[in-house]
Amino acid sequence: MTEEPTTNRRRFLATSLAAGAATAATGPNLLLGQAKGANSRLRVGVMGLSRGKGHIKAFLDVPNTEIAYLCDVDDNRLAAGDNTMKDKQERPPEKVTDFRQILDDPEIDALSIAAPNFWHAPATILACQAGKHVYVEKPGSYNPYESFKMVDVAKATNRHVQMGTQRRSYPGMIEGMARLREGLIGTLRYARCWYANTRPSIGKGQVTDPPPELNWTLWQGPVPEAPYKDNLVHYNWHWHWNYGGGELANNGVHSLDIARWAMEADYPQRVSCTGGRYRFDDDQETPDTCYAVFDYGTFGMSWEGSSCHRRKPDTPPFVRVYGDGGLMEFSSANYVAYDEDGKEIAKNTDPPSDVPHFTNFADAIREGAKLNQPIDDAQIGTMLCHYGNIAYRTNGSVDVDPSSGKLVDHPEGEKLWTRESYRPGWGV
């Protein structure tokens, strides 16, 4: 079983946990756990303005909500995000490069995080300590240690933290899950997930000076200092282990969350993962082809990703759930079910929308509504991705204690449980 990381390896997040717990117990933020009230105006700041522009669009459709701050470490993206807000609300948002300026504003209710994965847990922890509620994009954490600690801090500070696996709020998905609970296709035995794309090569990057519009030091944030490489920012960091978790933690988390929701699954007992970088010879470290299997003893799940070869005309669904009496397929927004003979027996065609998920987040803050994807449950799904990546990067499989989520007798996996160090100064 995994032991707690040593002090020098956890100084960043462990000190954050202690400070957050102390603040929650002794400071005025204790009162912030109470709902604001249904008619209260919600003031938010959005961090990271690529996917963050989707956050802006959704929040603008949530009644009585003001986007008070926009934040990005790239001046061009900050300007583009600001342009998205043009004439959208009476008071334009303030533009900042450092998200901590948002946390310093006592009138801000929530931070909405759409920065890279390695920022998710640190920014969430700092926001919770500052008394802010948090909407954080998937996967929510860069490694298992961060996953557990951000959950601890959210609980200690009594903050609402919603993760951006937004299908938890899609009406079509909710209906499909209800039909499964009713026994539409009988006892559930297995769930399969797929992802296919035709991403191009990222090439061979060159170490050079960062562009003048980018604050490279602040972009790296908690990650130890490294030279700027010209094929890394703003998206290809996903494919480098120092910054991201490959396609499994990028898109796999979405479909695995649907499978886990359908199967009512928590931590597995064993995870296997294999694959490779088959399509291109370039700087990408993570696999372009990957197959992960999750064994729960009485049922199972799997995820297959092919990010650089779509394999047309093969068009598997997003998620397929198998029961004794048929199967249910989930698209990215709804479902269709078939009996054992392949006859369609139920269907939903509702379109996708992020707005219900952001509305649910706002309702939790203002009225005490239950979050559809609270961070403690969400991170169980994220841990499936972390287990898969650890298995891939070590001997191909890991055993897990289902009661705790910790690894069982896996010294090599322990080395990937957290970073060896975080950038000095980012502890609280």
Secondary structure as the mmCIF struct_conf table of DSSP 4:
data_model
#
loop_
_struct_conf.conf_type_id
_struct_conf.id
_struct_conf.beg_label_comp_id
_struct_conf.beg_label_asym_id
_struct_conf.beg_label_seq_id
_struct_conf.end_label_comp_id
_struct_conf.end_label_asym_id
_struct_conf.end_label_seq_id
HELX_LH_PP_P HELX_LH_PP_P1 THR A 2 THR A 6
HELX_RH_AL_P HELX_RH_AL_P1 THR A 7 THR A 26
BEND BEND1 GLY A 27 GLY A 27
HELX_RH_3T_P HELX_RH_3T_P1 PRO A 28 GLY A 33
BEND BEND2 GLN A 34 GLN A 34
TURN_TY1_P TURN_TY1_P1 ALA A 38 ASN A 39
HELX_LH_PP_P HELX_LH_PP_P2 SER A 40 ARG A 41
STRN STRN1 LEU A 42 MET A 47
BEND BEND3 LEU A 49 SER A 50
TURN_TY1_P TURN_TY1_P2 ARG A 51 ARG A 51
HELX_RH_AL_P HELX_RH_AL_P2 GLY A 52 LEU A 60
TURN_TY1_P TURN_TY1_P3 ASP A 61 ASP A 61
BEND BEND4 VAL A 62 VAL A 62
TURN_TY1_P TURN_TY1_P4 PRO A 63 ASN A 64
STRN STRN2 THR A 65 CYS A 71
BEND BEND5 VAL A 73 VAL A 73
STRN STRN3 ASP A 74 ASP A 74
HELX_RH_AL_P HELX_RH_AL_P3 ASP A 75 THR A 84
TURN_TY1_P TURN_TY1_P5 MET A 85 LYS A 88
BEND BEND6 GLN A 89 ARG A 91
HELX_LH_PP_P HELX_LH_PP_P3 PRO A 92 PRO A 93
STRN STRN4 GLU A 94 VAL A 96
BEND BEND7 THR A 97 ASP A 98
TURN_TY1_P TURN_TY1_P6 PHE A 99 PHE A 99
HELX_RH_AL_P HELX_RH_AL_P4 ARG A 100 LEU A 103
TURN_TY1_P TURN_TY1_P7 ASP A 104 ASP A 104
TURN_TY1_P TURN_TY1_P8 PRO A 106 GLU A 107
STRN STRN5 ALA A 110 ILE A 113
BEND BEND8 ALA A 115 ALA A 115
HELX_RH_AL_P HELX_RH_AL_P5 ASN A 117 GLN A 129
TURN_TY1_P TURN_TY1_P9 ALA A 130 GLY A 131
STRN STRN6 HIS A 133 VAL A 136
BEND BEND9 LYS A 138 PRO A 139
BEND BEND10 TYR A 142 ASN A 143
HELX_RH_AL_P HELX_RH_AL_P6 PRO A 144 THR A 157
TURN_TY1_P TURN_TY1_P10 ASN A 158 ASN A 158
STRN STRN7 VAL A 161 MET A 163
BEND BEND11 GLY A 164 GLY A 164
HELX_RH_3T_P HELX_RH_3T_P2 GLN A 166 SER A 169
HELX_RH_AL_P HELX_RH_AL_P7 PRO A 171 ARG A 181
TURN_TY1_P TURN_TY1_P11 GLU A 182 ILE A 185
BEND BEND12 THR A 187 THR A 187
STRN STRN8 LEU A 188 ALA A 196
STRN STRN9 THR A 198 THR A 198
HELX_LH_PP_P HELX_LH_PP_P4 ARG A 199 SER A 201
STRN STRN10 VAL A 207 VAL A 207
HELX_LH_PP_P HELX_LH_PP_P5 ASP A 209 PRO A 211
TURN_TY1_P TURN_TY1_P12 PRO A 212 GLU A 213
STRN STRN11 LEU A 214 LEU A 214
HELX_RH_AL_P HELX_RH_AL_P8 TRP A 216 GLN A 220
TURN_TY1_P TURN_TY1_P13 GLY A 221 PRO A 222
BEND BEND13 VAL A 223 VAL A 223
HELX_LH_PP_P HELX_LH_PP_P6 PRO A 224 GLU A 225
STRN STRN12 LYS A 229 LYS A 229
TURN_TY1_P TURN_TY1_P14 ASP A 230 TYR A 235
HELX_RH_3T_P HELX_RH_3T_P3 ASN A 236 TRP A 239
BEND BEND14 HIS A 240 HIS A 240
TURN_TY1_P TURN_TY1_P15 TRP A 241 TYR A 243
HELX_RH_AL_P HELX_RH_AL_P9 GLY A 246 GLU A 247
HELX_RH_PI_P HELX_RH_PI_P1 LEU A 248 GLY A 252
HELX_RH_AL_P HELX_RH_AL_P10 VAL A 253 MET A 263
TURN_TY1_P TURN_TY1_P16 GLU A 264 GLU A 264
BEND BEND15 TYR A 267 TYR A 267
BEND BEND16 GLN A 269 GLN A 269
STRN STRN13 ARG A 270 GLY A 276
BEND BEND17 ARG A 279 ARG A 279
BEND BEND18 ASP A 282 ASP A 283
BEND BEND19 THR A 286 THR A 286
BEND BEND20 ASP A 288 ASP A 288
STRN STRN14 THR A 289 ASP A 295
BEND BEND21 GLY A 297 THR A 298
STRN STRN15 GLY A 300 SER A 306
BEND BEND22 SER A 307 SER A 307
STRN STRN16 CYS A 308 CYS A 308
TURN_TY1_P TURN_TY1_P17 LYS A 312 PRO A 313
BEND BEND23 PHE A 318 PHE A 318
STRN STRN17 VAL A 319 GLY A 323
TURN_TY1_P TURN_TY1_P18 ASP A 324 GLY A 325
STRN STRN18 GLY A 326 PHE A 330
BEND BEND24 SER A 332 ALA A 333
STRN STRN19 TYR A 335 ASP A 339
TURN_TY1_P TURN_TY1_P19 GLU A 340 ASP A 341
BEND BEND25 GLY A 342 GLY A 342
STRN STRN20 GLU A 344 LYS A 347
HELX_LH_PP_P HELX_LH_PP_P7 ASP A 350 PRO A 352
BEND BEND26 ASP A 354 ASP A 354
HELX_RH_AL_P HELX_RH_AL_P11 VAL A 355 GLU A 367
HELX_LH_PP_P HELX_LH_PP_P8 ALA A 369 LEU A 371
BEND BEND27 ASN A 372 GLN A 373
STRN STRN21 PRO A 374 PRO A 374
HELX_RH_AL_P HELX_RH_AL_P12 ILE A 375 ARG A 393
TURN_TY1_P TURN_TY1_P20 THR A 394 ASN A 395
BEND BEND28 GLY A 396 GLY A 396
STRN STRN22 SER A 397 ASP A 399
STRN STRN23 VAL A 400 VAL A 400
TURN_TY1_P TURN_TY1_P21 PRO A 402 SER A 404
STRN STRN24 LEU A 407 LEU A 407
BEND BEND29 VAL A 408 ASP A 409
HELX_RH_AL_P HELX_RH_AL_P13 PRO A 411 GLU A 414
TURN_TY1_P TURN_TY1_P22 LYS A 415 LEU A 416
BEND BEND30 TRP A 417 THR A 418
BEND BEND31 GLU A 420 GLU A 420
TURN_TY1_P TURN_TY1_P23 PRO A 424 GLY A 425
#
